[in-house]
Amino acid sequence: MIDWVAVSAIATAFTGLVIMFTVIVGVRQARAALDQIGEAHRATQLDGMMRIFEWFDDPRFVSGRLYIMKELPARIKEPDFEECLRDTPYADLPWHKTLSTLERVGVFVRMGLLEGEPFYYNWGNMIILTWEKLALLVELNRKTSDNPYLWKDTEWLAADALRFVNEYIAKNPRTRPSTGQPFTVERWSG
């Protein structure tokens, strides 16, 4: 005679094994899919960063940045500067390419299309120092255009880069070779 209770127990155990095997296979497939997504994300981020590095190597960006760092502070103090800012077509201003590029990068990072931290690891100091020279220009530009949102993403980018650099320096302290004192962003940029 067939013991149906035993058959039912064996069938239940077999079904449990099939379910467990299915779950194990599903988990492995999910992990593999997540790994693929992670690799695709990293490849996309790398491609985006490489394109931005090309933008930063563009001679117009470089010459605009050199103008910002070396000539803009004196030019802003000249009496006709606001009038020049109002009357000169934007594309003719020597800082046009640099500021536009930083604004675009700020949008990409702020909207999550590009991760900021790997980008700041390489370019954080440049962004911070450039913004220090641009801040007064941006305020004047907002005034002359009556637009308080003008260049908001460049300003945001600089603040986020400063946050990253401060965190990095805190986690990786070094001393200044000239003084032996701890290196800080304030001493570096000021």
C-alpha positions in Angstrom: 0.0 0.0 0.0 1.2 3.5 -0.8 1.8 5.8 2.1 0.4 9.1 0.8 1.6 11.0 3.7 5.2 10.0 2.9 4.7 10.8 -0.8 3.2 14.2 0.1 6.2 14.9 2.4 8.7 14.0 -0.3 6.8 16.1 -2.9 6.7 19.1 -0.4 10.5 18.7 0.3 11.2 18.5 -3.5 9.1 21.6 -4.1 11.0 23.4 -1.4 14.3 22.4 -3.0 13.1 23.7 -6.4 12.0 27.0 -4.8 15.3 27.3 -3.0 17.3 26.6 -6.1 15.2 29.1 -8.0 15.8 31.8 -5.4 19.6 31.0 -5.5 19.7 31.3 -9.3 17.6 34.5 -9.1 19.9 36.1 -6.5 22.9 35.3 -8.7 21.3 36.7 -11.7 20.3 39.9 -9.8 23.9 40.3 -8.6 25.2 39.8 -12.1 22.7 42.4 -13.4 23.7 44.8 -10.7 27.4 44.3 -11.5 26.6 45.0 -15.2 24.7 48.1 -14.3 27.6 49.3 -12.1 30.1 48.7 -14.8 27.9 50.5 -17.3 27.5 53.4 -14.9 31.3 53.6 -14.4 31.9 53.5 -18.1 29.4 56.3 -18.7 30.9 58.4 -15.9 34.4 57.9 -17.4 33.2 58.9 -20.8 31.5 62.0 -19.4 34.6 63.0 -17.4 36.9 62.5 -20.5 34.7 64.8 -22.5 34.8 67.4 -19.8 38.6 67.1 -19.6 38.6 67.9 -23.3 36.5 71.0 -22.6 39.0 72.0 -19.9 41.9 71.5 -22.3 40.2 73.7 -25.0 42.5 76.7 -25.7 39.5 79.1 -25.3 38.8 77.7 -21.9 42.4 77.9 -20.8 42.9 81.5 -22.1 39.6 82.5 -20.5 40.7 81.0 -17.2 44.1 82.7 -17.4 42.3 86.0 -18.1 40.1 85.4 -15.0 43.1 84.6 -12.8 45.5 87.3 -14.0 43.6 90.2 -15.5 40.0 90.2 -14.3 40.7 91.4 -10.7 42.2 94.6 -12.0 39.7 95.0 -14.9 36.7 94.8 -12.5 38.0 97.8 -10.6 38.1 100.0 -13.7 35.3 102.6 -13.7 33.9 101.5 -17.1 33.6 97.9 -16.2 29.9 97.7 -15.5 29.1 99.6 -18.7 31.4 97.2 -20.7 29.6 94.3 -19.1 26.2 95.7 -20.2 27.2 96.7 -23.7 29.6 93.9 -24.8 28.0 90.8 -26.4 28.5 88.0 -24.1 30.4 85.8 -26.6 33.0 88.6 -27.0 33.9 88.7 -23.3 37.3 87.0 -22.6 35.9 84.8 -19.8 32.9 83.6 -21.8 34.1 80.1 -22.6 35.4 79.4 -19.1 32.3 80.6 -17.3 29.9 78.9 -19.7 31.8 75.6 -19.4 31.8 75.7 -15.6 28.1 76.5 -15.7 27.4 73.5 -17.9 29.5 71.2 -15.7 27.7 72.6 -12.6 24.4 71.6 -14.2 25.6 68.1 -15.0 26.9 67.5 -11.5 23.9 69.1 -9.7 21.4 67.1 -11.8 23.3 63.8 -11.1 24.3 63.3 -14.7 28.0 63.4 -13.7 29.4 62.4 -10.3 31.1 65.4 -8.6 33.6 63.6 -6.4 35.8 61.9 -9.0 35.6 65.1 -11.0 36.6 67.3 -8.0 39.4 64.9 -7.2 41.2 66.2 -10.3 39.7 69.7 -10.8 38.5 70.8 -7.4 41.4 73.3 -6.9 40.9 74.9 -10.3 37.2 75.3 -9.7 37.6 76.8 -6.3 40.4 79.3 -7.3 38.5 80.3 -10.5 35.3 80.9 -8.6 37.1 83.1 -6.1 38.1 85.4 -9.0 34.7 85.1 -10.7 32.4 85.7 -7.6 32.5 89.5 -7.9 32.1 89.4 -11.7 29.0 87.1 -11.3 27.5 89.5 -8.8 28.0 92.4 -11.2 26.7 90.3 -14.0 23.6 89.5 -12.0 23.1 93.2 -11.3 23.6 94.3 -14.9 21.2 91.7 -16.2 18.8 91.9 -13.3 18.9 88.1 -13.0 19.7 86.7 -9.5 19.9 83.2 -10.9 22.6 83.9 -13.5 25.5 81.5 -13.1 23.9 79.7 -10.1 25.3 76.3 -11.1 28.8 77.6 -11.4 28.4 79.0 -7.8 26.9 75.7 -6.7 29.7 73.8 -8.4 32.4 75.8 -6.6 30.7 75.3 -3.2 30.4 71.6 -3.8 34.0 71.3 -4.9 35.0 73.2 -1.7 33.1 70.8 0.4 34.8 67.9 -1.3 38.3 69.4 -1.0 37.8 70.2 2.7 36.7 66.7 3.4 39.6 65.3 1.4 42.1 67.4 3.2 40.6 66.4 6.6 40.9 62.7 5.7 44.3 63.1 4.1 46.2 65.7 6.2 49.5 67.0 5.0 51.8 69.8 6.1 52.9 72.8 4.0 56.5 72.3 3.0 57.2 76.0 3.5 55.9 76.2 7.1 55.3 72.7 8.4 51.8 73.9 9.4 48.7 71.8 8.4 47.6 72.5 4.8 44.1 74.1 4.6 42.0 75.4 1.7 41.9 78.8 3.3 45.7 79.2 3.4 45.9 77.7 -0.1 43.4 79.9 -1.8 43.8 83.1 0.2 
